[in-house]
Amino acid sequence: MFYPPFEHLAMEEARNYEKVAGISFFPRLYEAGEGYLVMDLISGKTFFDCLAEGVAITKDHVAQVDKALELARRAGLNPSDIHLHNLLLTETGAVRLIDIARFSQKKQCKQWQDLKRGYERHYGQRYFPKRVPKWLMRIVAYFYQLRKRWNGKQ
């Protein structure tokens, strides 16, 4: 459901899902209308929840996200707004991406590259805890957004 004033995003997101139809990393779209989408229900956890609960995110999961984004680019999209809440790990260990409304915007987004760099520099290291408190992830996200806004104004 898309609430006012965001109903128009439903049709934009539906067009994006149509472009990635048949790519297993994305849910299947069944129907779209003014303010709503009907698509697959995906059982699993967001990467955010995985970090909070100590469920391991592996190099293979990161590679699956990379593959999904590459396939989206080949389908004519520009992946954007990739964050821990729209990356899902299914019960079988497969990665799925949701919330792709912004995949049709023109600006380049470095968010996934920044997340991946953090994964490689920190999460993959022995010293890094595999369970991260939600409050800490929210603080990191807040300062990340603040830094992006600050850098954009220079």
C-alpha positions in Angstrom: 0.0 0.0 0.0 1.2 3.5 -0.9 -0.4 6.2 1.2 -1.1 9.8 0.1 0.8 11.6 -1.3 2.9 8.6 -2.5 0.2 6.7 -4.5 2.0 7.6 -7.8 5.0 5.5 -6.7 3.0 2.3 -7.0 2.9 2.5 -10.8 6.5 3.6 -11.0 7.6 0.6 -8.9 5.3 -1.7 -10.9 7.1 -0.6 -14.1 10.4 -1.4 -12.5 9.2 -4.9 -11.4 8.0 -5.5 -14.9 11.5 -4.9 -16.2 13.0 -7.4 -13.8 10.2 -10.0 -14.3 11.7 -13.5 -14.4 14.8 -12.5 -12.4 14.7 -14.7 -9.3 16.3 -12.0 -7.0 13.1 -9.9 -7.2 9.5 -10.8 -6.2 7.0 -11.5 -8.8 4.4 -8.7 -9.5 0.8 -10.0 -9.9 -1.2 -6.8 -10.0 -0.7 -3.0 -9.6 -3.1 -0.2 -9.2 -3.3 3.4 -7.9 -1.6 3.1 -4.6 -1.0 -0.7 -4.4 1.0 -3.6 -5.6 0.3 -7.3 -5.3 3.4 -9.4 -5.3 5.0 -12.5 -3.8 5.2 -12.8 -0.1 8.8 -13.6 0.8 9.5 -15.4 4.0 12.8 -14.5 5.6 14.7 -11.7 7.4 15.9 -8.3 6.3 19.7 -7.9 6.4 18.9 -5.4 9.2 17.2 -8.1 11.2 20.0 -10.6 10.4 22.6 -8.2 11.9 20.4 -7.5 14.9 19.8 -11.2 15.5 23.3 -12.5 14.7 22.3 -14.4 11.5 25.4 -14.5 9.4 25.5 -12.5 6.1 28.0 -14.3 4.0 30.2 -13.3 1.1 27.8 -15.4 -1.1 24.9 -13.2 0.1 26.8 -10.1 -0.9 27.7 -11.6 -4.3 24.0 -12.4 -4.8 23.1 -8.7 -4.2 25.8 -7.7 -6.7 24.4 -10.2 -9.3 20.8 -8.9 -8.7 21.9 -5.3 -9.2 23.8 -6.2 -12.3 20.8 -7.9 -13.8 18.6 -4.9 -12.9 21.1 -2.7 -14.8 21.0 -4.9 -17.8 17.2 -4.6 -17.6 17.6 -0.8 -18.0 17.3 0.2 -14.4 19.6 2.3 -12.2 19.6 0.6 -8.8 19.3 3.1 -6.0 18.4 3.2 -2.3 19.9 -0.1 -1.5 19.8 -0.5 2.3 19.5 -3.2 5.0 15.7 -3.0 5.1 15.2 -3.9 1.4 17.6 -6.8 1.2 16.1 -10.0 2.3 17.6 -13.4 3.2 15.1 -16.2 2.6 14.7 -19.2 4.8 16.7 -21.2 2.1 19.6 -18.7 2.1 18.6 -16.9 -1.1 18.8 -13.1 -1.4 15.8 -11.1 -2.6 15.5 -7.3 -3.2 12.4 -5.4 -2.6 11.3 -1.7 -2.8 12.7 -0.9 -6.2 10.7 2.3 -6.9 13.9 4.3 -7.0 15.5 2.1 -9.5 14.3 4.4 -12.3 15.8 7.6 -11.0 18.7 9.1 -12.9 21.2 10.0 -10.1 24.0 7.6 -9.2 23.6 6.0 -5.8 26.7 4.7 -3.9 24.7 3.3 -1.0 25.3 -0.4 -1.9 29.0 0.2 -2.5 29.3 1.9 0.9 27.5 -1.0 2.6 29.7 -3.5 0.8 32.8 -1.6 1.8 31.7 -1.6 5.4 31.0 -5.4 5.1 34.5 -6.0 3.7 36.4 -3.7 6.1 34.5 -4.5 9.3 31.8 -7.2 9.3 34.0 -9.8 7.7 36.7 -9.3 10.3 37.1 -11.6 13.2 36.9 -8.7 15.7 33.5 -7.5 14.5 30.5 -8.8 16.5 28.0 -10.7 14.3 25.2 -9.3 16.4 24.7 -5.5 16.3 22.2 -3.7 18.4 19.4 -2.0 16.4 20.0 1.3 18.2 23.6 1.3 17.0 22.6 0.5 13.4 20.1 3.4 13.5 22.8 5.8 14.8 25.2 4.7 12.0 22.4 5.2 9.4 21.6 8.6 10.8 25.2 9.8 10.6 25.5 8.2 7.1 22.5 10.3 5.9 23.8 13.4 7.6 27.2 12.9 5.9 25.5 12.5 2.5 23.5 15.7 3.0 26.6 17.6 4.1 28.7 16.3 1.2 25.9 17.3 -1.2 25.9 20.9 -0.1 29.6 21.4 -0.7 
